[in-house]
Amino acid sequence: MLAMIGGLAVAIVLLTASASRADGYTFDTGDILRVSVIGEQSYPLEVVVDDRGSI
């Protein structure tokens, strides 16, 4: 549980730090991210973008 929270925190930090763009790609609703935490199993996380473009 703690690892999952830590993984989500890392994902949120990266996304809010304008790291949602990689090689000219922008995440959009329905995209699937794979969140990885060292020592833990990775799991998919679906992206949802609201009307303002926030993830």
Buried (B, 14 or more C-beta within 10 A) or exposed (E): EEEEEBBEEEBEEEBEEEEBEEEEEEBEEEBEBEBEBEEEEEEEBEBEBEEEEEB
